[in-house]
Amino acid sequence: EDINEKRLAMSNVLISSKYAASLMELKITYLALQSIQLGDYVSKGDNIYVSWPGTKIRKALGGMSNNNFFYKLNEVCEHMMGRTIGIVDPERHSFCYIPFITMAKYNENGDRKLVIRFAPEMENFILNLDNLSFSQAKSRLRL
């Protein structure tokens, strides 16, 4: 079998995988990645942190009441924490699963900022996303 045929077969397997996320989750992920692309992030050790005031998130999401915002944001962040990225090599019988986000926190009675910490293993991927990826995401999410 030709090496290009193997790559094509492997890419088809990866393309056929699914990631079901809510629109709010996609928008928050987009905001996080956009902040990183614009240099608006903090790097501590191997971790990348992004944060925004609740008012900015509420505005980006189309506005909502304080109670509704807190509970919806809580639900979305809980789901985001359960997302992993898997790299599987069936020929070598190896795999590696990495959490995309390792922390999400918000305190309505404190600083009112959403803070997201990305897994250290994701740093090279996240910091090297190109502008086209963001343009496509922005147009699809209508941000």
FIFIBA-147801 format. One record per atom (N, C-alpha, C, O): residue number from 1; residue in one letter; atom name; x, y, z. Coordinates in pm, 1 decimal, m for minus. Example, Ala and Ser with C-alpha at 12.3 -4.5 7.8 and 13.67 -1.06 7.14 Angstrom:
BEGIN
  num  residu  atome        c1        c2        c3
    1       A      N    1319.0    m569.0     780.0
    1       A     CA    1230.0    m450.0     780.0
    1       A      C    1320.0    m330.0     780.0
    1       A      O    1423.6    m331.9     846.5
    2       S      N    1285.0    m225.0     708.0
    2       S     CA    1367.0    m106.0     714.0
    2       S      C    1290.0       3.0     787.0
    2       S      O    1340.9     113.8     803.9
This chain:
BEGIN
  num  residu  atome        c1        c2        c3
    1       E      N      84.2    m118.4       0.0
    1       E     CA       0.0       0.0       0.0
    1       E      C      88.5     124.4       0.0
    1       E      O     186.7     131.2      73.9
    2       D      N      54.3     220.4     m81.2
    2       D     CA     128.7     343.9     m94.5
    2       D      C     113.9     428.5      32.6
    2       D      O       8.4     428.3      96.1
    3       I      N     221.8     501.5      69.6
    3       I     CA     219.7     584.1     191.0
    3       I      C     111.2     691.9     182.6
    3       I      O      49.4     724.2     284.0
    4       N      N      86.8     748.1      63.7
    4       N     CA     m18.2     849.4      48.6
    4       N      C    m156.8     790.1      70.2
    4       N      O    m245.3     856.6     124.0
    5       E      N    m176.2     664.3      28.0
    5       E     CA    m303.8     598.2      53.1
    5       E      C    m325.6     579.3     203.0
    5       E      O    m437.3     593.4     252.6
    6       K      N    m217.7     547.2     274.5
    6       K     CA    m228.2     531.9     419.6
    6       K      C    m266.0     665.5     484.1
    6       K      O    m351.3     670.2     572.7
    7       R      N    m202.4     773.4     439.5
    7       R     CA    m234.4     906.0     495.0
    7       R      C    m379.9     942.2     467.3
    7       R      O    m450.0     994.2     554.1
    8       L      N    m423.9     914.0     345.4
    8       L     CA    m561.7     945.1     309.2
    8       L      C    m657.9     865.8     396.1
    8       L      O    m755.7     921.1     446.5
    9       A      N    m631.8     739.2     413.9
    9       A     CA    m717.5     656.0     497.9
    9       A      C    m718.8     708.9     640.6
    9       A      O    m824.7     715.9     702.8
   10       M      N    m603.2     745.9     692.9
   10       M     CA    m593.5     796.9     829.1
   10       M      C    m666.5     930.4     840.4
   10       M      O    m737.9     953.9     937.8
   11       S      N    m648.8    1019.2     740.1
   11       S     CA    m716.1    1148.8     748.7
   11       S      C    m867.2    1131.0     742.4
   11       S      O    m940.1    1205.4     808.1
   12       N      N    m915.5    1035.4     665.9
   12       N     CA   m1059.2    1010.9     660.3
   12       N      C   m1112.7     965.7     795.5
   12       N      O   m1223.5    1003.2     833.7
   13       V      N   m1036.5     886.9     867.1
   13       V     CA   m1077.4     843.8    1000.8
   13       V      C   m1086.8     965.5    1092.3
   13       V      O   m1183.6     980.1    1167.0
   14       L      N    m986.7    1052.4    1086.6
   14       L     CA    m986.8    1170.4    1172.2
   14       L      C   m1098.0    1267.2    1134.8
   14       L      O   m1161.3    1326.1    1222.4
   15       I      N   m1121.8    1284.0    1006.4
   15       I     CA   m1226.4    1375.3     960.2
   15       I      C   m1363.9    1326.5    1001.8
   15       I      O   m1452.6    1407.3    1029.3
   16       S      N   m1382.7    1195.7    1006.8
   16       S     CA   m1514.3    1142.9    1038.6
   16       S      C   m1546.6    1149.6    1188.1
   16       S      O   m1659.2    1119.6    1228.0
   17       S      N   m1449.7    1188.4    1270.8
   17       S     CA   m1478.6    1198.5    1413.4
   17       S      C   m1567.7    1319.6    1438.4
   17       S      O   m1570.9    1412.6    1357.8
   18       K      N   m1640.3    1318.2    1550.6
   18       K     CA   m1736.0    1423.7    1579.9
   18       K      C   m1702.5    1493.3    1710.6
   18       K      O   m1644.6    1434.6    1802.0
   19       Y      N   m1740.1    1618.5    1716.5
   19       Y     CA   m1728.6    1694.7    1839.5
   19       Y      C   m1856.5    1776.2    1850.6
   19       Y      O   m1872.1    1877.1    1781.8
   20       A      N   m1945.5    1734.4    1934.1
   20       A     CA   m2072.7    1803.2    1950.8
   20       A      C   m2059.1    1904.2    2063.6
   20       A      O   m2033.0    1867.4    2178.2
   21       A      N   m2076.7    2030.0    2031.2
   21       A     CA   m2065.5    2135.8    2131.6
   21       A      C   m2179.1    2234.5    2110.6
   21       A      O   m2230.1    2250.7    1999.7
   22       S      N   m2217.3    2299.7    2218.6
   22       S     CA   m2320.9    2401.5    2208.1
   22       S      C   m2262.1    2526.6    2144.3
   22       S      O   m2140.5    2545.1    2141.3
   23       L      N   m2349.0    2611.1    2094.1
   23       L     CA   m2304.8    2736.0    2033.3
   23       L      C   m2230.0    2821.8    2135.5
   23       L      O   m2130.1    2885.2    2101.5
   24       M      N   m2276.9    2824.4    2258.6
   24       M     CA   m2210.6    2903.1    2362.8
   24       M      C   m2069.9    2848.8    2389.2
   24       M      O   m1975.7    2926.1    2406.6
   25       E      N   m2055.9    2717.0    2392.1
   25       E     CA   m1924.6    2656.5    2412.4
   25       E      C   m1830.2    2692.0    2297.4
   25       E      O   m1713.4    2723.7    2319.7
   26       L      N   m1881.0    2686.5    2176.1
   26       L     CA   m1799.3    2722.8    2060.7
   26       L      C   m1756.7    2868.7    2065.5
   26       L      O   m1642.6    2901.6    2033.0
   27       K      N   m1847.7    2955.8    2105.7
   27       K     CA   m1814.7    3098.6    2113.2
   27       K      C   m1708.7    3124.7    2220.2
   27       K      O   m1616.7    3203.2    2197.4
   28       I      N   m1719.9    3061.0    2335.5
   28       I     CA   m1620.5    3079.6    2441.6
   28       I      C   m1485.3    3025.5    2396.3
   28       I      O   m1382.1    3088.1    2420.5
   29       T      N   m1485.4    2910.4    2331.1
   29       T     CA   m1360.3    2854.3    2278.6
   29       T      C   m1299.9    2948.4    2176.5
   29       T      O   m1179.1    2972.1    2177.2
   30       Y      N   m1383.5    3002.5    2088.2
   30       Y     CA   m1334.8    3098.3    1988.0
   30       Y      C   m1274.6    3220.9    2056.6
   30       Y      O   m1166.5    3265.5    2018.4
   31       L      N   m1343.2    3276.1    2157.5
   31       L     CA   m1290.6    3392.7    2229.2
   31       L      C   m1154.8    3362.4    2291.3
   31       L      O   m1064.3    3445.7    2288.0
   32       A      N   m1141.3    3242.6    2347.9
   32       A     CA   m1014.6    3203.4    2410.0
   32       A      C    m903.1    3196.5    2306.1
   32       A      O    m794.8    3251.3    2326.5
   33       L      N    m929.9    3129.6    2196.0
   33       L     CA    m827.7    3115.3    2092.4
   33       L      C    m796.4    3248.9    2025.7
   33       L      O    m681.8    3274.8    1989.1
   34       Q      N    m897.7    3333.5    2010.0
   34       Q     CA    m875.5    3466.9    1953.7
   34       Q      C    m786.8    3549.9    2047.3
   34       Q      O    m696.7    3619.9    2001.1
   35       S      N    m811.7    3542.5    2176.9
   35       S     CA    m729.1    3615.8    2273.6
   35       S      C    m583.7    3572.7    2263.5
   35       S      O    m492.8    3655.5    2268.2
   36       I      N    m562.6    3441.6    2249.6
   36       I     CA    m426.2    3389.6    2238.1
   36       I      C    m361.2    3440.3    2110.5
   36       I      O    m245.1    3481.4    2111.8
   37       Q      N    m436.1    3437.6    1999.3
   37       Q     CA    m381.7    3484.6    1872.2
   37       Q      C    m342.7    3632.7    1880.6
   37       Q      O    m244.1    3674.7    1820.0
   38       L      N    m419.3    3710.2    1954.6
   38       L     CA    m391.7    3854.0    1968.0
   38       L      C    m287.0    3883.5    2074.6
   38       L      O    m253.6    3999.7    2097.6
   39       G      N    m234.7    3779.9    2140.0
   39       G     CA    m132.6    3797.8    2242.5
   39       G      C    m188.3    3833.2    2378.5
   39       G      O    m113.0    3868.8    2469.1
   40       D      N    m320.5    3823.7    2394.1
   40       D     CA    m386.3    3859.0    2520.2
   40       D      C    m403.6    3734.0    2607.0
   40       D      O    m515.2    3688.2    2631.4
   41       Y      N    m291.0    3680.6    2652.6
   41       Y     CA    m291.8    3562.5    2737.7
   41       Y      C    m172.5    3569.6    2831.6
   41       Y      O     m80.8    3649.4    2812.0
   42       V      N    m175.1    3485.7    2933.1
   42       V     CA     m64.7    3477.5    3028.4
   42       V      C      m8.2    3336.5    3020.6
   42       V      O     m82.2    3238.1    3020.3
   43       S      N     122.8    3328.5    3014.5
   43       S     CA     190.1    3198.6    3013.7
   43       S      C     264.3    3183.6    3146.2
   43       S      O     355.3    3260.5    3177.2
   44       K      N     223.6    3083.0    3223.5
   44       K     CA     289.0    3053.8    3351.7
   44       K      C     340.2    2911.2    3344.7
   44       K      O     261.7    2816.4    3341.0
   45       G      N     471.5    2896.2    3343.0
   45       G     CA     528.2    2762.6    3326.6
   45       G      C     489.4    2709.4    3190.7
   45       G      O     515.6    2773.3    3088.8
   46       D      N     427.8    2594.0    3188.2
   46       D     CA     382.7    2533.7    3062.9
   46       D      C     236.0    2562.0    3034.2
   46       D      O     182.5    2513.6    2934.4
   47       N      N     170.5    2638.6    3118.7
   47       N     CA      27.1    2662.4    3103.9
   47       N      C      m2.5    2795.7    3036.5
   47       N      O      69.6    2893.8    3054.1
   48       I      N    m110.1    2796.6    2959.4
   48       I     CA    m159.9    2917.9    2895.6
   48       I      C    m293.3    2952.7    2961.2
   48       I      O    m382.6    2868.4    2970.4
   49       Y      N    m306.1    3077.6    3006.7
   49       Y     CA    m428.6    3125.1    3069.9
   49       Y      C    m487.9    3239.1    2987.7
   49       Y      O    m415.5    3325.0    2937.4
   50       V      N    m619.2    3238.8    2974.9
   50       V     CA    m690.9    3352.5    2917.8
   50       V      C    m800.6    3388.8    3016.5
   50       V      O    m852.6    3302.7    3087.5
   51       S      N    m835.1    3515.5    3020.6
   51       S     CA    m944.7    3558.2    3109.2
   51       S      C   m1013.9    3679.6    3050.2
   51       S      O    m954.3    3759.4    2977.9
   52       W      N   m1142.0    3691.1    3083.6
   52       W     CA   m1222.1    3806.0    3041.4
   52       W      C   m1321.9    3838.3    3150.6
   52       W      O   m1364.4    3751.0    3226.3
   53       P      N   m1358.6    3965.3    3157.4
   53       P     CA   m1465.4    4003.1    3250.4
   53       P      C   m1597.3    3939.8    3205.4
   53       P      O   m1620.4    3920.9    3086.0
   54       G      N   m1682.0    3907.9    3300.6
   54       G     CA   m1812.5    3850.6    3269.3
   54       G      C   m1892.4    3937.8    3174.4
   54       G      O   m1967.6    3886.0    3091.8
   55       T      N   m1877.6    4069.7    3184.5
   55       T     CA   m1952.6    4160.0    3096.6
   55       T      C   m1914.7    4139.9    2949.7
   55       T      O   m2000.5    4146.7    2861.7
   56       K      N   m1786.4    4115.3    2923.5
   56       K     CA   m1741.7    4091.6    2785.2
   56       K      C   m1800.0    3961.2    2731.0
   56       K      O   m1843.1    3954.8    2615.9
   57       I      N   m1801.1    3858.0    2814.3
   57       I     CA   m1856.4    3729.0    2772.4
   57       I      C   m2006.4    3742.6    2749.1
   57       I      O   m2059.3    3694.4    2648.9
   58       R      N   m2074.0    3808.3    2842.1
   58       R     CA   m2219.5    3826.8    2830.2
   58       R      C   m2252.4    3901.1    2700.8
   58       R      O   m2347.1    3865.0    2631.0
   59       K      N   m2174.8    4004.6    2668.8
   59       K     CA   m2197.5    4082.3    2546.4
   59       K      C   m2172.4    3995.7    2422.0
   59       K      O   m2250.3    3999.8    2326.8
   60       A      N   m2065.4    3918.6    2423.1
   60       A     CA   m2031.9    3832.6    2308.4
   60       A      C   m2138.1    3725.3    2286.5
   60       A      O   m2158.7    3679.4    2174.2
   61       L      N   m2204.2    3686.3    2392.8
   61       L     CA   m2305.0    3581.9    2383.3
   61       L      C   m2444.9    3637.0    2361.8
   61       L      O   m2542.1    3561.4    2361.8
   62       G      N   m2455.8    3766.9    2343.6
   62       G     CA   m2585.8    3825.6    2313.4
   62       G      C   m2662.8    3874.8    2433.8
   62       G      O   m2780.5    3908.7    2422.3
   63       G      N   m2598.8    3879.3    2548.8
   63       G     CA   m2662.8    3930.3    2670.6
   63       G      C   m2761.4    3831.1    2729.8
   63       G      O   m2829.1    3757.6    2657.9
   64       M      N   m2768.1    3830.5    2861.1
   64       M     CA   m2863.7    3747.4    2935.0
   64       M      C   m2863.1    3793.3    3080.0
   64       M      O   m2771.4    3863.4    3122.6
   65       S      N   m2964.3    3754.5    3155.5
   65       S     CA   m2973.3    3796.5    3295.3
   65       S      C   m2858.7    3735.1    3376.1
   65       S      O   m2798.7    3635.3    3336.1
   66       N      N   m2830.0    3797.4    3490.8
   66       N     CA   m2720.7    3748.5    3576.1
   66       N      C   m2739.6    3602.8    3615.8
   66       N      O   m2646.5    3523.2    3604.0
   67       N      N   m2859.0    3566.8    3662.8
   67       N     CA   m2883.9    3428.9    3705.0
   67       N      C   m2868.3    3331.6    3588.7
   67       N      O   m2799.3    3230.4    3600.0
   68       N      N   m2932.1    3362.9    3478.6
   68       N     CA   m2924.8    3276.0    3362.1
   68       N      C   m2780.2    3264.8    3313.4
   68       N      O   m2735.7    3156.0    3276.8
   69       F      N   m2707.7    3374.8    3312.8
   69       F     CA   m2568.9    3376.4    3267.2
   69       F      C   m2482.9    3284.4    3353.4
   69       F      O   m2408.6    3201.8    3300.3
   70       F      N   m2491.8    3297.5    3483.6
   70       F     CA   m2410.7    3214.8    3573.4
   70       F      C   m2437.6    3065.9    3551.6
   70       F      O   m2343.8    2987.8    3535.5
   71       Y      N   m2564.1    3026.7    3551.0
   71       Y     CA   m2596.4    2884.4    3538.7
   71       Y      C   m2559.0    2829.2    3400.7
   71       Y      O   m2511.8    2716.0    3390.0
   72       K      N   m2579.6    2907.5    3296.7
   72       K     CA   m2543.0    2861.8    3163.0
   72       K      C   m2391.1    2853.1    3148.2
   72       K      O   m2339.6    2756.5    3091.8
   73       L      N   m2319.9    2953.2    3198.5
   73       L     CA   m2173.7    2952.3    3193.2
   73       L      C   m2117.6    2833.7    3271.8
   73       L      O   m2022.4    2769.3    3227.7
   74       N      N   m2176.0    2805.2    3387.1
   74       N     CA   m2135.1    2691.1    3467.8
   74       N      C   m2152.7    2560.8    3389.3
   74       N      O   m2062.6    2477.0    3386.2
   75       E      N   m2267.3    2544.6    3326.9
   75       E     CA   m2295.5    2422.8    3249.5
   75       E      C   m2198.9    2407.2    3132.3
   75       E      O   m2147.6    2298.2    3107.2
   76       V      N   m2174.7    2516.6    3061.0
   76       V     CA   m2085.5    2512.6    2945.1
   76       V      C   m1942.1    2479.2    2987.6
   76       V      O   m1876.3    2396.5    2924.5
   77       C      N   m1894.3    2542.8    3093.6
   77       C     CA   m1757.7    2516.4    3139.6
   77       C      C   m1742.2    2372.9    3188.6
   77       C      O   m1637.2    2311.7    3169.2
   78       E      N   m1845.0    2319.5    3251.3
   78       E     CA   m1840.2    2179.6    3294.3
   78       E      C   m1823.8    2087.7    3172.7
   78       E      O   m1745.3    1992.9    3176.9
   79       H      N   m1896.7    2114.9    3065.9
   79       H     CA   m1883.9    2034.1    2944.0
   79       H      C   m1747.1    2053.3    2878.9
   79       H      O   m1687.2    1957.4    2830.2
   80       M      N   m1698.1    2176.3    2878.1
   80       M     CA   m1567.3    2203.4    2818.1
   80       M      C   m1456.5    2127.2    2891.0
   80       M      O   m1359.2    2084.1    2829.2
   81       M      N   m1471.4    2111.0    3020.9
   81       M     CA   m1369.8    2040.9    3099.2
   81       M      C   m1364.8    1892.2    3064.2
   81       M      O   m1263.3    1826.8    3088.4
   82       G      N   m1471.3    1838.9    3008.6
   82       G     CA   m1475.2    1697.8    2973.9
   82       G      C   m1424.8    1667.0    2833.9
   82       G      O   m1423.8    1550.7    2793.5
   83       R      N   m1383.0    1768.2    2759.1
   83       R     CA   m1337.5    1747.1    2621.8
   83       R      C   m1191.4    1704.5    2619.5
   83       R      O   m1107.4    1761.3    2689.4
   84       T      N   m1162.9    1604.5    2538.9
   84       T     CA   m1025.2    1560.1    2521.9
   84       T      C    m993.0    1549.9    2373.7
   84       T      O   m1082.0    1538.1    2289.4
   85       I      N    m865.9    1554.5    2344.6
   85       I     CA    m817.0    1533.7    2209.5
   85       I      C    m738.7    1403.8    2212.9
   85       I      O    m651.1    1385.3    2297.4
   86       G      N    m770.5    1313.8    2120.8
   86       G     CA    m704.8    1183.9    2118.2
   86       G      C    m622.8    1165.2    1992.0
   86       G      O    m666.0    1199.5    1882.0
   87       I      N    m505.3    1111.1    2009.7
   87       I     CA    m417.3    1077.2    1897.7
   87       I      C    m396.9     926.7    1905.7
   87       I      O    m340.8     875.3    2002.5
   88       V      N    m443.3     856.8    1802.3
   88       V     CA    m438.4     710.6    1802.1
   88       V      C    m359.9     663.8    1680.3
   88       V      O    m383.8     708.6    1568.1
   89       D      N    m267.4     574.4    1704.0
   89       D     CA    m191.4     512.4    1596.0
   89       D      C    m217.6     362.1    1602.2
   89       D      O    m150.8     290.5    1676.8
   90       P      N    m315.8     313.5    1523.0
   90       P     CA    m350.7     171.9    1530.4
   90       P      C    m239.0      78.6    1484.2
   90       P      O    m230.8     m35.9    1528.7
   91       E      N    m153.9     127.3    1395.7
   91       E     CA     m44.1      42.2    1348.3
   91       E      C      57.4      14.7    1458.8
   91       E      O     111.9     m95.3    1467.4
   92       R      N      82.2     112.4    1541.6
   92       R     CA     178.5      97.3    1651.4
   92       R      C     111.5      57.8    1782.3
   92       R      O     178.1      37.6    1883.9
   93       H      N     m19.3      47.2    1778.7
   93       H     CA     m97.1      14.1    1898.6
   93       H      C     m66.1     112.7    2011.4
   93       H      O     m35.3      74.5    2124.3
   94       S      N     m75.5     241.2    1975.9
   94       S     CA     m49.6     344.4    2076.3
   94       S      C    m156.8     452.2    2069.1
   94       S      O    m219.2     472.9    1965.0
   95       F      N    m176.8     519.5    2179.9
   95       F     CA    m269.6     632.1    2184.1
   95       F      C    m227.4     728.8    2292.9
   95       F      O    m154.3     693.9    2385.6
   96       C      N    m275.8     851.7    2278.9
   96       C     CA    m250.9     955.8    2378.3
   96       C      C    m374.2    1045.3    2381.7
   96       C      O    m414.2    1098.4    2278.2
   97       Y      N    m434.7    1063.0    2498.2
   97       Y     CA    m550.0    1150.4    2514.4
   97       Y      C    m509.4    1267.6    2602.5
   97       Y      O    m449.1    1250.2    2708.4
   98       I      N    m543.4    1385.7    2556.8
   98       I     CA    m503.6    1508.1    2625.6
   98       I      C    m627.6    1592.9    2651.0
   98       I      O    m707.1    1613.4    2559.2
   99       P      N    m646.4    1642.9    2773.8
   99       P     CA    m757.8    1735.1    2795.5
   99       P      C    m725.7    1868.0    2726.9
   99       P      O    m612.8    1916.5    2734.3
  100       F      N    m823.6    1925.5    2661.6
  100       F     CA    m803.4    2052.7    2592.3
  100       F      C    m790.1    2166.3    2694.6
  100       F      O    m701.5    2251.1    2683.8
  101       I      N    m877.8    2166.1    2791.6
  101       I     CA    m878.7    2268.2    2896.6
  101       I      C    m862.3    2197.9    3030.3
  101       I      O    m928.1    2097.3    3056.8
  102       T      N    m773.6    2251.4    3115.2
  102       T     CA    m750.8    2187.8    3245.2
  102       T      C    m813.4    2263.9    3361.3
  102       T      O    m815.4    2213.8    3473.7
  103       M      N    m864.6    2384.1    3336.0
  103       M     CA    m932.4    2459.0    3441.0
  103       M      C   m1021.1    2565.7    3379.1
  103       M      O    m983.4    2630.1    3281.3
  104       A      N   m1137.9    2583.6    3436.4
  104       A     CA   m1226.4    2694.3    3401.5
  104       A      C   m1286.9    2742.2    3532.0
  104       A      O   m1344.8    2663.1    3606.5
  105       K      N   m1273.8    2872.4    3560.7
  105       K     CA   m1330.9    2922.2    3686.5
  105       K      C   m1390.8    3060.9    3667.3
  105       K      O   m1347.4    3139.6    3583.1
  106       Y      N   m1492.7    3087.5    3749.2
  106       Y     CA   m1563.6    3214.8    3745.7
  106       Y      C   m1621.4    3238.3    3884.2
  106       Y      O   m1670.6    3144.6    3947.1
  107       N      N   m1616.3    3362.2    3932.8
  107       N     CA   m1671.6    3394.9    4063.9
  107       N      C   m1755.1    3521.4    4049.6
  107       N      O   m1701.2    3631.6    4039.1
  108       E      N   m1885.2    3505.0    4049.2
  108       E     CA   m1977.7    3618.4    4033.4
  108       E      C   m1962.1    3719.7    4146.8
  108       E      O   m1983.9    3839.0    4125.5
  109       N      N   m1924.8    3674.7    4266.7
  109       N     CA   m1911.1    3764.9    4381.2
  109       N      C   m1767.6    3812.2    4401.9
  109       N      O   m1740.8    3889.8    4493.6
  110       G      N   m1676.5    3766.9    4318.8
  110       G     CA   m1536.4    3807.3    4329.9
  110       G      C   m1500.2    3900.7    4216.1
  110       G      O   m1563.1    4005.0    4198.0
  111       D      N   m1398.8    3863.3    4139.5
  111       D     CA   m1351.7    3950.7    4031.6
  111       D      C   m1437.6    3944.3    3905.5
  111       D      O   m1415.6    4021.3    3812.0
  112       R      N   m1534.5    3854.1    3901.8
  112       R     CA   m1627.1    3839.3    3788.3
  112       R      C   m1554.4    3818.5    3656.4
  112       R      O   m1591.8    3876.1    3554.3
  113       K      N   m1450.3    3735.7    3659.1
  113       K     CA   m1375.8    3702.8    3538.1
  113       K      C   m1382.1    3553.4    3514.3
  113       K      O   m1373.3    3473.3    3607.4
  114       L      N   m1397.5    3517.7    3388.9
  114       L     CA   m1385.0    3377.8    3351.0
  114       L      C   m1238.6    3354.7    3317.6
  114       L      O   m1181.2    3426.1    3235.5
  115       V      N   m1178.3    3255.0    3381.0
  115       V     CA   m1038.6    3219.4    3357.2
  115       V      C   m1035.8    3077.4    3303.0
  115       V      O   m1096.0    2986.3    3359.9
  116       I      N    m965.0    3060.2    3192.1
  116       I     CA    m949.6    2928.0    3131.2
  116       I      C    m801.5    2896.6    3120.6
  116       I      O    m721.9    2979.6    3076.7
  117       R      N    m765.4    2774.2    3162.0
  117       R     CA    m627.1    2728.5    3149.9
  117       R      C    m624.2    2609.8    3053.4
  117       R      O    m696.7    2511.7    3070.2
  118       F      N    m539.1    2621.6    2952.8
  118       F     CA    m523.4    2514.9    2854.5
  118       F      C    m416.4    2416.5    2899.1
  118       F      O    m322.8    2452.8    2970.3
  119       A      N    m431.3    2291.2    2856.4
  119       A     CA    m332.9    2187.7    2888.4
  119       A      C    m198.7    2224.9    2827.1
  119       A      O    m194.1    2272.7    2713.7
  120       P      N     m88.8    2203.6    2900.3
  120       P     CA      44.9    2236.7    2848.6
  120       P      C      75.6    2167.5    2715.4
  120       P      O     144.3    2224.3    2630.5
  121       E      N      25.4    2046.1    2697.0
  121       E     CA      51.3    1973.1    2573.0
  121       E      C     m12.2    2039.9    2451.2
  121       E      O      25.2    2010.2    2337.7
  122       M      N    m107.6    2129.6    2474.1
  122       M     CA    m176.8    2196.2    2363.7
  122       M      C    m107.1    2325.2    2319.9
  122       M      O    m146.2    2385.7    2220.1
  123       E      N      m3.8    2367.8    2394.3
  123       E     CA      59.0    2498.1    2369.8
  123       E      C     103.4    2516.9    2224.4
  123       E      O      66.2    2616.4    2162.2
  124       N      N     180.9    2425.1    2169.4
  124       N     CA     229.6    2442.7    2032.3
  124       N      C     115.9    2449.5    1932.6
  124       N      O     119.9    2529.7    1839.3
  125       F      N      15.2    2366.8    1950.9
  125       F     CA    m100.0    2367.7    1861.2
  125       F      C    m173.3    2500.6    1868.5
  125       F      O    m203.1    2561.9    1765.9
  126       I      N    m202.1    2544.8    1989.8
  126       I     CA    m280.5    2667.2    2009.2
  126       I      C    m205.4    2790.8    1960.4
  126       I      O    m263.4    2877.2    1894.6
  127       L      N     m77.3    2799.1    1992.4
  127       L     CA      m0.7    2918.3    1955.3
  127       L      C      29.8    2924.9    1806.0
  127       L      O      71.2    3029.7    1756.4
  128       N      N      10.3    2815.4    1733.9
  128       N     CA      42.4    2813.6    1591.4
  128       N      C     m79.7    2805.4    1500.8
  128       N      O     m66.0    2774.5    1382.4
  129       L      N    m198.0    2832.4    1553.5
  129       L     CA    m316.1    2837.6    1467.6
  129       L      C    m301.3    2955.6    1372.4
  129       L      O    m251.0    3060.9    1411.5
  130       D      N    m344.2    2939.1    1249.6
  130       D     CA    m328.9    3047.1    1151.5
  130       D      C    m452.8    3135.8    1147.4
  130       D      O    m557.6    3101.6    1202.1
  131       N      N    m438.2    3249.9    1081.6
  131       N     CA    m547.5    3346.2    1070.9
  131       N      C    m668.6    3289.0     999.4
  131       N      O    m781.7    3323.9    1033.3
  132       L      N    m648.0    3202.0     901.0
  132       L     CA    m757.8    3143.4     827.1
  132       L      C    m850.6    3066.6     920.1
  132       L      O    m972.6    3073.4     905.0
  133       S      N    m795.1    2994.4    1014.9
  133       S     CA    m876.7    2919.1    1110.1
  133       S      C    m970.8    3012.0    1185.1
  133       S      O   m1087.5    2978.6    1205.6
  134       F      N    m921.4    3128.3    1226.2
  134       F     CA   m1003.2    3223.5    1300.4
  134       F      C   m1106.5    3290.0    1211.0
  134       F      O   m1219.9    3311.6    1253.7
  135       S      N   m1069.8    3322.7    1088.4
  135       S     CA   m1164.9    3384.1     995.5
  135       S      C   m1281.2    3290.1     969.7
  135       S      O   m1396.8    3332.1     969.7
  136       Q      N   m1250.8    3163.6     947.9
  136       Q     CA   m1356.2    3064.8     922.4
  136       Q      C   m1444.5    3049.0    1044.7
  136       Q      O   m1566.9    3044.9    1032.2
  137       A      N   m1384.9    3040.0    1162.4
  137       A     CA   m1462.0    3023.6    1284.9
  137       A      C   m1550.4    3145.8    1308.6
  137       A      O   m1667.4    3131.5    1344.0
  138       K      N   m1496.7    3263.2    1289.9
  138       K     CA   m1572.3    3386.5    1315.0
  138       K      C   m1692.1    3395.4    1222.4
  138       K      O   m1801.5    3430.2    1266.7
  139       S      N   m1673.6    3364.7    1094.8
  139       S     CA   m1784.9    3373.1    1001.2
  139       S      C   m1891.8    3268.4    1032.3
  139       S      O   m2011.0    3294.6    1016.7
  140       R      N   m1849.7    3151.4    1075.8
  140       R     CA   m1946.3    3045.7    1108.0
  140       R      C   m2024.1    3077.4    1235.0
  140       R      O   m2142.1    3044.1    1245.8
  141       L      N   m1958.1    3142.0    1331.6
  141       L     CA   m2024.4    3174.0    1458.5
  141       L      C   m2092.3    3309.8    1456.3
  141       L      O   m2166.7    3343.9    1548.2
  142       R      N   m2067.2    3387.2    1352.2
  142       R     CA   m2124.0    3522.5    1337.1
  142       R      C   m2092.3    3610.4    1458.0
  142       R      O   m2180.7    3673.7    1515.7
  143       L      N   m1964.6    3612.8    1494.9
  143       L     CA   m1921.6    3696.8    1608.0
  143       L      C   m1882.3    3834.3    1558.9
  143       L      O   m1843.4    3919.6    1638.7
